[in-house]
Amino acid sequence: MLYRDDLVTAFRDAHPAASTHILIVPNRHIESLNALLPGDEILGGHLLLIARKLAQAENILAGGYSLTINTGLHAGQTVFHLHIHLKSIT
């Protein structure tokens, strides 16, 4: 586990697709981005801010990184719990 607070948990992907590949997940079960509700704005923003914090901690902030949220089976979502993939570019 790389990070945990009341809202989110972050850990390294078991099958990394990049040299840095971290999953950031809300602690509350949310099936996908489509299941976010009005009132989840704080959680959504927090997920993004934690992604930035982890990018800085992993020394990939300046060089660039990608964030991916797969939503739905046809978009490649295989784990039906909302999560963000934080991946290094190089």
Summary of the structure (lengths in Angstrom):
residues: 90
radius of gyration: 12.6
end to end distance: 22.6
largest distance: 36.1
contacts: 226
relative contact order: 0.27
helix: 26%
strand: 24%
